[in-house]
Amino acid sequence: MIKEKTVGKKNLQPYKRFVTAKDWKKISLLAKNLQGKKIIHINATPLGGGVVEILKSLVPLEQGLNLNAKWYHLEPDKHLFQITKKLHNSLQGQRVSLSKAEKDYYLKINFKIAKAIAKLKPDILIVHDPQPLAIMNYLSGIKAIARIHIDLSTPNKDSQQLLLKSLNNYQEMVFTSKKYAPKKFKTKIFVSPPGIDPLTDKNRNLDIARAKKICSDFGIDINKPVLLQVSRFDPWKDPGGVIDAFRVIKETYSKAQLVLCGVIEAQDDPEAAQIFQSVLEKVGNDKNIILLASPKDLKGYSMDLAVNALRTCADVIFQKSIREGFGLVVTEAMWKQKAVIGGNAEGIRLQITNGKNGFIIKTPKEAAEKALLLLHDKQLQKKMGKLAHQTVQKKFLIPRLLLDELEIMNKLFIRQVTHTSLTPPVLS
């Protein structure tokens, strides 16, 4: 039911320049308290999405602190992922609900996952997002943290109740925004936005000549305006709205190009192929829209290097999300000193101060207006991009997230729990 994702240990020393002396010392002290503890992170998939981006740096950094940290993910289950995608959409406000049969299957699989977790005997269990969240319905005696990354500001009530029943079994809960946290759990709540790793291939500085070569290999003319959105093909990311905005922009910049990069690799997102098909139909014969949707489209380059090159060369970056738990794609673009045009979603508003380090928009028309403003005014691009980078430097880098993680794990040991045991599933 679960499989370990093996990652290499990361040395913390290169990250020291991103941390205050006080916080650097605090990281070391908090890590010492956790020596010898077995820490397990579990999420849905080893590929694609913001949770994976976090874990592929956070777990190696925890190991670099000599913590016994491991990362497990669910083995692919098409039916489960169809159900949990529906649950995800419902929790983000879509008017859909799980049937009794779907709830029963979800709980049955979570019981099986719980059995596998019980055999690993973790001292600390960190469960990321709803897919495996119900495992603590069936486990006791484990110090457990629920880490919810999605936007819970307007949940479907039926799905919210399913979520709350599971959350009752966690000692601590971590949310990206106060607005996502259920009020009934005030004493258990820890608010911690995600952070990006500035030293990955995706986020480090890339030589401009190499970036241009990579973009040229994708069929992009870097001598003409390049507009970009990097996102899963997902209804919440509104790729259709980005295309609508681009067509308004083309009335002024007829040779502008739009790149939609969303390589379909996340196993837990069965909607992606369907949404991509609708994007294809909307694009039609427009040769100025370039879609990067499969590994072969990347011409042998890694996803991280490809995205770095695209962001390095882009004149305008969109993230026109309708809902966004946080949106690491926004953070990454801001780190690259880009003024992002973002949708009016809570996760994006946490990062962008409208008109200062980027723009918040609601409609394709507004998105086009802000893009045209940036294309006309290179100095504004530069000024906003610099402020965007400073925002990420101050608030949204992985060492700060690591410190938050260590603090919440230390907090767990204030609470006492009994021996580890497995209880039978309770189906709805």
VOPAGU-2260 file (C-alpha; in pm, 1 decimal, decimal comma):
REM VOPAGU-2260
SITE   aa  ch    i         X         Y         Z
SITE  MET   A    0       0,0       0,0       0,0
SITE  ILE   A    1     292,2     235,2      64,6
SITE  LYS   A    2     641,3     269,8     -73,9
SITE  GLU   A    3     948,3     452,1      50,7
SITE  LYS   A    4    1084,2     737,6    -159,2
SITE  THR   A    5    1459,9     729,7    -117,9
SITE  VAL   A    6    1627,2    1070,2    -104,7
SITE  GLY   A    7    1987,3    1177,2     -46,8
SITE  LYS   A    8    2096,6    1359,4     267,1
SITE  LYS   A    9    2151,5    1735,5     227,6
SITE  ASN   A   10    2428,6    1929,6     400,6
SITE  LEU   A   11    2282,9    2232,9     579,0
SITE  GLN   A   12    2593,8    2449,3     560,2
SITE  PRO   A   13    2515,6    2601,0     216,3
SITE  TYR   A   14    2182,2    2721,9     358,4
SITE  LYS   A   15    2339,8    2915,6     645,1
SITE  ARG   A   16    2344,1    3236,3     439,3
SITE  PHE   A   17    1964,6    3227,8     419,1
SITE  VAL   A   18    1915,4    3209,9     798,0
SITE  THR   A   19    1972,6    3452,8    1087,0
SITE  ALA   A   20    2231,6    3350,5    1344,8
SITE  LYS   A   21    1953,1    3316,0    1602,7
SITE  ASP   A   22    1745,3    3082,7    1385,0
SITE  TRP   A   23    2052,8    2880,0    1280,8
SITE  LYS   A   24    2126,0    2809,2    1647,3
SITE  LYS   A   25    1760,8    2729,1    1712,4
SITE  ILE   A   26    1751,9    2474,7    1428,4
SITE  SER   A   27    2048,7    2294,1    1581,1
SITE  LEU   A   28    1903,6    2288,4    1933,3
SITE  LEU   A   29    1559,2    2170,0    1823,9
SITE  ALA   A   30    1710,8    1894,7    1607,6
SITE  LYS   A   31    1911,2    1762,2    1904,4
SITE  ASN   A   32    1587,0    1706,9    2096,0
SITE  LEU   A   33    1466,3    1477,6    1816,5
SITE  GLN   A   34    1775,8    1259,5    1784,0
SITE  GLY   A   35    1683,3     890,2    1778,8
SITE  LYS   A   36    1318,4     954,3    1690,8
SITE  LYS   A   37    1179,9     780,9    1383,1
SITE  ILE   A   38    1003,2    1042,7    1169,1
SITE  ILE   A   39     782,0     939,4     878,2
SITE  HIS   A   40     628,8    1173,5     621,7
SITE  ILE   A   41     353,2    1024,7     406,8
SITE  ASN   A   42     181,0    1177,5     104,4
SITE  ALA   A   43      -1,3    1061,8    -208,2
SITE  THR   A   44     267,0    1053,2    -477,9
SITE  PRO   A   45     643,9    1078,2    -536,1
SITE  LEU   A   46     607,7    1298,6    -846,5
SITE  GLY   A   47     443,4    1630,1    -928,3
SITE  GLY   A   48     288,2    1906,1    -721,6
SITE  GLY   A   49     380,8    2132,5    -433,9
SITE  VAL   A   50     391,1    1867,4    -160,1
SITE  VAL   A   51     653,0    1672,2    -353,8
SITE  GLU   A   52     854,2    1991,7    -408,6
SITE  ILE   A   53     859,1    2046,3     -33,0
SITE  LEU   A   54     937,7    1690,2      70,4
SITE  LYS   A   55    1219,5    1636,7    -176,6
SITE  SER   A   56    1415,7    1909,1       4,0
SITE  LEU   A   57    1272,1    1899,3     356,6
SITE  VAL   A   58    1334,3    1528,7     422,7
SITE  PRO   A   59    1699,0    1541,4     301,2
SITE  LEU   A   60    1758,0    1848,1     520,7
SITE  GLU   A   61    1611,2    1665,3     820,6
SITE  GLN   A   62    1845,6    1377,0     742,9
SITE  GLY   A   63    2129,0    1631,0     720,1
SITE  LEU   A   64    2051,0    1715,1    1083,3
SITE  ASN   A   65    2105,5    1344,4    1161,4
SITE  LEU   A   66    1734,9    1287,3    1212,9
SITE  ASN   A   67    1589,7     948,0    1124,1
SITE  ALA   A   68    1345,3    1097,2     873,1
SITE  LYS   A   69    1186,5     896,8     592,6
SITE  TRP   A   70     937,5     969,3     315,4
SITE  TYR   A   71     664,6     724,5     213,9
SITE  HIS   A   72     398,9     764,9     -52,9
SITE  LEU   A   73      94,2     567,6    -162,2
SITE  GLU   A   74     122,9     308,5    -434,4
SITE  PRO   A   75     -86,3     402,9    -738,8
SITE  ASP   A   76    -456,3     320,2    -704,8
SITE  LYS   A   77    -658,3     471,0    -987,8
SITE  HIS   A   78    -992,9     439,1    -811,2
SITE  LEU   A   79    -860,9     588,0    -487,1
SITE  PHE   A   80    -707,1     883,1    -669,3
SITE  GLN   A   81   -1031,8     947,4    -856,6
SITE  ILE   A   82   -1208,4     961,2    -520,4
SITE  THR   A   83    -945,3    1175,6    -348,3
SITE  LYS   A   84    -930,5    1418,8    -641,3
SITE  LYS   A   85   -1307,2    1455,5    -603,9
SITE  LEU   A   86   -1255,6    1504,2    -227,8
SITE  HIS   A   87    -981,7    1761,2    -294,8
SITE  ASN   A   88   -1206,7    1956,1    -532,6
SITE  SER   A   89   -1496,5    1940,7    -288,9
SITE  LEU   A   90   -1280,6    2071,6      -2,8
SITE  GLN   A   91   -1174,4    2361,1    -227,3
SITE  GLY   A   92   -1534,8    2460,1    -288,3
SITE  GLN   A   93   -1658,0    2255,5    -583,7
SITE  ARG   A   94   -2019,8    2143,4    -543,4
SITE  VAL   A   95   -1958,0    1770,2    -544,4
SITE  SER   A   96   -1983,1    1512,5    -266,2
SITE  LEU   A   97   -1854,5    1160,5    -219,8
SITE  SER   A   98   -2106,2     878,5    -236,5
SITE  LYS   A   99   -2129,7     626,9      48,5
SITE  ALA   A  100   -1945,0     372,5    -166,8
SITE  GLU   A  101   -1665,7     622,8    -236,2
SITE  LYS   A  102   -1632,4     710,5     132,7
SITE  ASP   A  103   -1622,5     341,2     224,5
SITE  TYR   A  104   -1349,1     270,5     -31,1
SITE  TYR   A  105   -1147,4     570,9      87,8
SITE  LEU   A  106   -1169,2     454,6     449,5
SITE  LYS   A  107   -1097,3      91,9     359,6
SITE  ILE   A  108    -776,6     187,1     178,6
SITE  ASN   A  109    -674,4     417,6     461,9
SITE  PHE   A  110    -717,6     126,7     703,3
SITE  LYS   A  111    -480,3     -81,7     490,6
SITE  ILE   A  112    -230,9     206,5     482,2
SITE  ALA   A  113    -260,8     231,7     861,3
SITE  LYS   A  114    -167,5    -135,9     893,4
SITE  ALA   A  115     147,6     -73,6     688,5
SITE  ILE   A  116     234,6     233,8     896,5
SITE  ALA   A  117     185,5      43,8    1223,9
SITE  LYS   A  118     454,4    -204,5    1116,8
SITE  LEU   A  119     703,3      80,8    1069,8
SITE  LYS   A  120     654,4     195,1    1432,8
SITE  PRO   A  121     718,0     568,5    1382,4
SITE  ASP   A  122     771,4     800,3    1675,9
SITE  ILE   A  123     636,7    1090,9    1469,9
SITE  LEU   A  124     401,3    1064,9    1174,0
SITE  ILE   A  125     343,7    1363,6     943,6
SITE  VAL   A  126      50,2    1312,0     707,0
SITE  HIS   A  127      30,1    1543,7     407,4
SITE  ASP   A  128    -314,0    1627,8     265,8
SITE  PRO   A  129    -641,4    1432,2     255,3
SITE  GLN   A  130    -539,9    1123,7      55,6
SITE  PRO   A  131    -390,3     934,3     355,6
SITE  LEU   A  132    -542,3    1156,5     626,8
SITE  ALA   A  133    -788,4     897,0     760,0
SITE  ILE   A  134    -512,3     655,6     866,4
SITE  MET   A  135    -518,5     805,0    1215,9
SITE  ASN   A  136    -881,3     686,8    1246,6
SITE  TYR   A  137    -727,8     343,3    1296,6
SITE  LEU   A  138    -402,9     412,3    1481,7
SITE  SER   A  139    -335,5     516,8    1837,9
SITE  GLY   A  140     -20,3     574,4    2036,1
SITE  ILE   A  141     154,2     758,3    1750,7
SITE  LYS   A  142     239,3    1125,5    1777,9
SITE  ALA   A  143      82,8    1255,3    1458,7
SITE  ILE   A  144      74,0    1583,8    1268,0
SITE  ALA   A  145    -175,7    1660,7     990,6
SITE  ARG   A  146     -16,8    1891,8     732,7
SITE  ILE   A  147    -295,0    2029,6     508,7
SITE  HIS   A  148    -169,1    2217,4     202,9
SITE  ILE   A  149    -495,9    2284,0      17,1
SITE  ASP   A  150    -732,5    2583,1      27,5
SITE  LEU   A  151   -1002,0    2512,6     287,8
SITE  SER   A  152   -1153,3    2861,8     293,2
SITE  THR   A  153   -1483,9    2756,7     127,9
SITE  PRO   A  154   -1520,5    2377,9     171,1
SITE  ASN   A  155   -1817,4    2166,3      75,8
SITE  LYS   A  156   -1977,6    2091,5     416,0
SITE  ASP   A  157   -2017,9    1716,5     364,7
SITE  SER   A  158   -1652,3    1670,3     273,3
SITE  GLN   A  159   -1548,5    1905,4     552,5
SITE  GLN   A  160   -1719,9    1676,5     804,6
SITE  LEU   A  161   -1526,6    1378,0     668,9
SITE  LEU   A  162   -1206,0    1577,4     707,2
SITE  LEU   A  163   -1290,5    1694,0    1061,6
SITE  LYS   A  164   -1355,9    1339,2    1180,2
SITE  SER   A  165   -1003,6    1244,0    1074,6
SITE  LEU   A  166    -841,9    1561,0    1211,8
SITE  ASN   A  167    -982,9    1479,0    1556,5
SITE  ASN   A  168    -723,1    1201,7    1580,9
SITE  TYR   A  169    -416,8    1425,9    1536,2
SITE  GLN   A  170    -221,0    1593,5    1814,8
SITE  GLU   A  171    -124,8    1888,8    1594,8
SITE  MET   A  172    -239,7    2036,2    1264,0
SITE  VAL   A  173     -47,6    2260,7    1029,2
SITE  PHE   A  174    -217,5    2493,4     780,7
SITE  THR   A  175     -79,1    2741,8     530,0
SITE  SER   A  176    -319,0    3018,6     632,6
SITE  LYS   A  177    -528,2    3097,5     940,4
SITE  LYS   A  178    -826,4    3114,7     704,8
SITE  TYR   A  179    -794,5    2742,5     630,3
SITE  ALA   A  180    -794,3    2626,8     992,9
SITE  PRO   A  181   -1120,6    2488,6    1140,9
SITE  LYS   A  182   -1216,1    2702,2    1442,2
SITE  LYS   A  183   -1294,1    2403,3    1664,4
SITE  PHE   A  184    -925,4    2303,2    1677,1
SITE  LYS   A  185    -775,3    2630,8    1801,1
SITE  THR   A  186    -536,3    2466,8    2052,2
SITE  LYS   A  187    -393,4    2228,7    1792,2
SITE  ILE   A  188    -333,1    2476,0    1510,4
SITE  PHE   A  189       9,1    2573,9    1375,2
SITE  VAL   A  190      19,8    2814,5    1078,3
SITE  SER   A  191     320,6    2763,5     852,1
SITE  PRO   A  192     335,1    2863,8     483,0
SITE  PRO   A  193     552,0    2645,5     259,0
SITE  GLY   A  194     899,5    2744,5     145,1
SITE  ILE   A  195    1115,8    2680,6    -159,6
SITE  ASP   A  196    1467,0    2544,1    -177,2
SITE  PRO   A  197    1683,4    2820,2    -331,7
SITE  LEU   A  198    1961,1    2575,2    -419,2
SITE  THR   A  199    1773,7    2330,3    -642,7
SITE  ASP   A  200    1818,9    2319,7   -1020,4
SITE  LYS   A  201    1480,4    2486,8   -1053,9
SITE  ASN   A  202    1557,6    2786,6    -834,3
SITE  ARG   A  203    1929,8    2865,3    -858,3
SITE  ASN   A  204    2059,9    3128,4   -1098,4
SITE  LEU   A  205    2090,2    2999,4   -1454,1
SITE  ASP   A  206    2324,9    3139,2   -1715,9
SITE  ILE   A  207    2113,4    3344,5   -1954,6
SITE  ALA   A  208    2278,6    3199,8   -2266,3
SITE  ARG   A  209    2198,9    2846,2   -2152,8
SITE  ALA   A  210    1843,3    2945,1   -2062,0
SITE  LYS   A  211    1790,0    3091,5   -2409,0
SITE  LYS   A  212    1930,0    2776,9   -2572,8
SITE  ILE   A  213    1690,8    2555,8   -2375,9
SITE  CYS   A  214    1391,4    2775,0   -2460,8
SITE  SER   A  215    1492,5    2774,5   -2828,6
SITE  ASP   A  216    1496,4    2394,0   -2817,1
SITE  PHE   A  217    1133,5    2410,0   -2705,9
SITE  GLY   A  218    1045,6    2612,2   -3015,1
SITE  ILE   A  219    1030,5    2947,1   -2834,7
SITE  ASP   A  220    1160,8    3259,2   -3009,0
SITE  ILE   A  221    1329,7    3443,8   -2723,3
SITE  ASN   A  222    1352,5    3759,4   -2938,2
SITE  LYS   A  223     974,6    3796,5   -2911,6
SITE  PRO   A  224     764,2    3849,7   -2595,3
SITE  VAL   A  225     728,5    3531,8   -2387,5
SITE  LEU   A  226     436,9    3485,1   -2148,1
SITE  LEU   A  227     436,2    3183,1   -1920,3
SITE  GLN   A  228     227,9    2979,0   -1678,6
SITE  VAL   A  229     381,0    2676,8   -1504,8
SITE  SER   A  230     107,1    2463,1   -1350,3
SITE  ARG   A  231     -65,9    2129,6   -1354,6
SITE  PHE   A  232    -344,1    2108,1   -1610,9
SITE  ASP   A  233    -610,0    2151,0   -1345,6
SITE  PRO   A  234    -940,8    2343,5   -1343,4
SITE  TRP   A  235    -830,5    2543,3   -1037,7
SITE  LYS   A  236    -529,1    2679,1   -1232,2
SITE  ASP   A  237    -758,7    2819,1   -1505,4
SITE  PRO   A  238    -540,2    2757,7   -1812,3
SITE  GLY   A  239    -836,5    2854,8   -2030,5
SITE  GLY   A  240    -847,1    3195,6   -1864,3
SITE  VAL   A  241    -476,1    3242,4   -1936,4
SITE  ILE   A  242    -538,8    3166,2   -2304,4
SITE  ASP   A  243    -823,4    3420,8   -2308,4
SITE  ALA   A  244    -590,0    3683,7   -2158,2
SITE  PHE   A  245    -320,7    3599,1   -2413,1
SITE  ARG   A  246    -558,3    3656,2   -2703,6
SITE  VAL   A  247    -627,6    4006,6   -2575,6
SITE  ILE   A  248    -252,1    4069,1   -2545,5
SITE  LYS   A  249    -197,6    3953,1   -2904,9
SITE  GLU   A  250    -408,9    4241,1   -3029,9
SITE  THR   A  251    -119,3    4466,9   -2922,1
SITE  TYR   A  252     172,5    4222,4   -2943,1
SITE  SER   A  253      87,5    4007,6   -3243,8
SITE  LYS   A  254     412,7    3811,5   -3219,7
SITE  ALA   A  255     383,1    3734,5   -2846,8
SITE  GLN   A  256     408,7    3371,7   -2739,5
SITE  LEU   A  257     232,6    3190,2   -2456,0
SITE  VAL   A  258     393,8    2885,9   -2294,6
SITE  LEU   A  259     183,1    2657,5   -2075,0
SITE  CYS   A  260     413,6    2415,8   -1895,8
SITE  GLY   A  261     243,9    2144,7   -1693,0
SITE  VAL   A  262     408,6    1809,7   -1754,8
SITE  ILE   A  263     154,5    1546,0   -1651,7
SITE  GLU   A  264     340,3    1331,7   -1398,3
SITE  ALA   A  265     144,6    1343,9   -1071,2
SITE  GLN   A  266     -14,6    1001,4   -1017,7
SITE  ASP   A  267    -284,0    1140,8    -788,1
SITE  ASP   A  268    -435,1    1374,3   -1051,3
SITE  PRO   A  269    -661,2    1174,6   -1286,4
SITE  GLU   A  270    -820,9    1497,5   -1417,3
SITE  ALA   A  271    -501,1    1625,1   -1578,9
SITE  ALA   A  272    -536,6    1445,6   -1914,6
SITE  GLN   A  273    -899,5    1556,6   -1946,0
SITE  ILE   A  274    -816,4    1920,4   -1871,7
SITE  PHE   A  275    -522,2    1907,2   -2112,2
SITE  GLN   A  276    -755,2    1786,6   -2386,6
SITE  SER   A  277    -984,4    2085,3   -2327,4
SITE  VAL   A  278    -678,8    2314,7   -2346,3
SITE  LEU   A  279    -576,3    2157,1   -2677,3
SITE  GLU   A  280    -922,0    2228,2   -2818,6
SITE  LYS   A  281    -908,3    2587,8   -2699,3
SITE  VAL   A  282    -560,2    2641,5   -2846,4
SITE  GLY   A  283    -670,0    2509,5   -3184,6
SITE  ASN   A  284    -423,4    2607,7   -3458,4
SITE  ASP   A  285    -262,3    2895,1   -3269,5
SITE  LYS   A  286     111,2    2844,5   -3336,9
SITE  ASN   A  287     200,3    3111,7   -3081,2
SITE  ILE   A  288      82,1    2892,8   -2793,6
SITE  ILE   A  289     337,8    2630,5   -2690,4
SITE  LEU   A  290     228,5    2342,5   -2467,2
SITE  LEU   A  291     478,9    2142,2   -2265,2
SITE  ALA   A  292     273,6    1855,3   -2127,2
SITE  SER   A  293     483,5    1538,7   -2145,3
SITE  PRO   A  294     846,5    1445,6   -2072,1
SITE  LYS   A  295     919,1    1418,8   -2447,1
SITE  ASP   A  296     822,9    1786,7   -2485,4
SITE  LEU   A  297    1119,9    1873,6   -2261,7
SITE  LYS   A  298    1368,9    1748,7   -2524,9
SITE  GLY   A  299    1576,0    1552,5   -2273,7
SITE  TYR   A  300    1604,1    1831,9   -2015,8
SITE  SER   A  301    1496,1    1769,4   -1656,7
SITE  MET   A  302    1173,4    1933,8   -1545,7
SITE  ASP   A  303    1361,2    2151,6   -1295,6
SITE  LEU   A  304    1609,7    2279,6   -1552,0
SITE  ALA   A  305    1336,8    2336,4   -1810,7
SITE  VAL   A  306    1124,5    2541,3   -1569,8
SITE  ASN   A  307    1427,2    2743,3   -1458,9
SITE  ALA   A  308    1507,0    2830,4   -1820,6
SITE  LEU   A  309    1146,0    2924,2   -1896,6
SITE  ARG   A  310    1122,8    3154,7   -1596,5
SITE  THR   A  311    1462,3    3308,0   -1670,2
SITE  CYS   A  312    1352,8    3404,5   -2021,9
SITE  ALA   A  313     985,9    3489,5   -1960,2
SITE  ASP   A  314     876,4    3852,5   -1986,9
SITE  VAL   A  315     550,0    3793,1   -1798,3
SITE  ILE   A  316     450,1    3509,7   -1565,5
SITE  PHE   A  317      89,5    3420,0   -1486,6
SITE  GLN   A  318     -58,0    3210,5   -1209,1
SITE  LYS   A  319    -426,5    3266,3   -1272,2
SITE  SER   A  320    -552,2    3026,0   -1006,9
SITE  ILE   A  321    -910,6    3030,9    -884,1
SITE  ARG   A  322    -813,4    2842,4    -566,5
SITE  GLU   A  323    -458,6    2797,5    -441,6
SITE  GLY   A  324    -353,0    2650,7    -107,1
SITE  PHE   A  325     -29,6    2843,9    -147,2
SITE  GLY   A  326     120,3    2811,5    -492,7
SITE  LEU   A  327     490,7    2732,6    -481,9
SITE  VAL   A  328     499,0    2813,6    -853,4
SITE  VAL   A  329     433,9    3175,0    -754,0
SITE  THR   A  330     710,9    3167,5    -492,7
SITE  GLU   A  331     958,3    3016,2    -737,7
SITE  ALA   A  332     884,4    3279,4   -1002,1
SITE  MET   A  333     913,6    3560,8    -746,5
SITE  TRP   A  334    1250,9    3420,9    -638,1
SITE  LYS   A  335    1359,6    3453,5   -1003,2
SITE  GLN   A  336    1282,9    3828,1    -971,4
SITE  LYS   A  337     964,1    3812,6   -1172,2
SITE  ALA   A  338     647,4    4014,5   -1110,9
SITE  VAL   A  339     375,4    3748,0   -1110,6
SITE  ILE   A  340      19,2    3816,3   -1226,5
SITE  GLY   A  341    -175,8    3595,5    -986,9
SITE  GLY   A  342    -537,9    3498,0    -940,5
SITE  ASN   A  343    -738,5    3624,9    -645,2
SITE  ALA   A  344    -676,6    3313,8    -432,2
SITE  GLU   A  345    -581,8    3312,5     -64,0
SITE  GLY   A  346    -249,6    3131,3    -115,9
SITE  ILE   A  347    -142,4    3384,9    -377,1
SITE  ARG   A  348    -256,7    3680,4    -167,8
SITE  LEU   A  349     -26,6    3553,2     109,3
SITE  GLN   A  350     265,3    3620,1    -126,1
SITE  ILE   A  351     170,4    3905,0    -357,3
SITE  THR   A  352      94,9    4256,0    -238,1
SITE  ASN   A  353    -110,4    4389,3    -527,7
SITE  GLY   A  354      71,2    4658,9    -724,7
SITE  LYS   A  355     388,8    4629,0    -518,6
SITE  ASN   A  356     564,6    4295,8    -586,2
SITE  GLY   A  357     315,3    4163,9    -841,0
SITE  PHE   A  358     -51,3    4187,0    -934,7
SITE  ILE   A  359    -368,7    4019,4    -811,2
SITE  ILE   A  360    -636,7    3985,2   -1077,7
SITE  LYS   A  361    -979,9    3824,0   -1114,9
SITE  THR   A  362   -1058,7    3817,2   -1487,8
SITE  PRO   A  363    -872,3    3740,6   -1811,9
SITE  LYS   A  364    -921,9    4105,0   -1910,7
SITE  GLU   A  365    -748,9    4224,3   -1592,0
SITE  ALA   A  366    -469,9    3971,2   -1647,5
SITE  ALA   A  367    -416,5    4103,9   -2000,6
SITE  GLU   A  368    -413,6    4466,9   -1881,0
SITE  LYS   A  369    -144,3    4395,6   -1620,1
SITE  ALA   A  370      60,8    4191,7   -1868,3
SITE  LEU   A  371      49,7    4477,0   -2121,5
SITE  LEU   A  372     158,2    4719,3   -1847,7
SITE  LEU   A  373     461,6    4503,4   -1767,0
SITE  LEU   A  374     547,8    4451,7   -2134,0
SITE  HIS   A  375     538,6    4829,2   -2190,8
SITE  ASP   A  376     737,4    4919,1   -1878,0
SITE  LYS   A  377    1063,4    4724,9   -1831,3
SITE  GLN   A  378    1158,3    4940,3   -1533,1
SITE  LEU   A  379     837,8    4841,2   -1356,3
SITE  GLN   A  380     915,8    4475,2   -1431,9
SITE  LYS   A  381    1256,8    4516,7   -1272,4
SITE  LYS   A  382    1132,9    4708,3    -967,2
SITE  MET   A  383     852,4    4465,5    -890,7
SITE  GLY   A  384    1075,3    4166,5    -955,6
SITE  LYS   A  385    1332,0    4289,0    -704,8
SITE  LEU   A  386    1064,7    4335,4    -436,9
SITE  ALA   A  387     921,7    3991,9    -518,1
SITE  HIS   A  388    1262,7    3831,5    -461,6
SITE  GLN   A  389    1301,6    4015,1    -130,1
SITE  THR   A  390     959,8    3889,3     -14,7
SITE  VAL   A  391    1061,9    3528,9     -73,8
SITE  GLN   A  392    1403,6    3583,9      87,7
SITE  LYS   A  393    1233,3    3712,5     401,3
SITE  LYS   A  394     938,4    3473,0     433,4
SITE  PHE   A  395     929,6    3173,1     204,7
SITE  LEU   A  396    1257,7    2980,0     194,9
SITE  ILE   A  397    1304,8    2617,7     304,4
SITE  PRO   A  398    1521,2    2690,6     614,7
SITE  ARG   A  399    1228,0    2879,1     769,4
SITE  LEU   A  400     998,6    2587,9     688,1
SITE  LEU   A  401    1249,9    2346,0     840,4
SITE  LEU   A  402    1255,1    2552,8    1160,5
SITE  ASP   A  403     874,6    2549,9    1175,5
SITE  GLU   A  404     876,6    2171,6    1126,8
SITE  LEU   A  405    1126,7    2119,8    1407,6
SITE  GLU   A  406     924,0    2341,6    1641,1
SITE  ILE   A  407     600,2    2154,2    1580,0
SITE  MET   A  408     770,9    1815,6    1623,6
SITE  ASN   A  409     923,0    1931,3    1952,0
SITE  LYS   A  410     581,9    2054,1    2063,8
SITE  LEU   A  411     442,2    1703,2    2015,5
SITE  PHE   A  412     648,4    1566,8    2302,5
SITE  ILE   A  413     467,0    1787,9    2551,1
SITE  ARG   A  414     168,9    1558,9    2494,0
SITE  GLN   A  415     160,2    1203,2    2624,7
SITE  VAL   A  416      15,0     919,1    2419,1
SITE  THR   A  417     -34,0     550,0    2489,9
SITE  HIS   A  418     109,7     243,9    2315,4
SITE  THR   A  419      77,6     200,3    1938,5
SITE  SER   A  420    -222,8      -6,0    1832,8
SITE  LEU   A  421    -445,0     -63,1    1533,5
SITE  THR   A  422    -821,8     -32,8    1553,3
SITE  PRO   A  423   -1067,4    -172,6    1296,8
SITE  PRO   A  424   -1213,7      50,0    1026,1
SITE  VAL   A  425   -1540,7     228,3    1083,3
SITE  LEU   A  426   -1713,3     264,8     749,0
SITE  SER   A  427   -1974,1     533,6     690,9
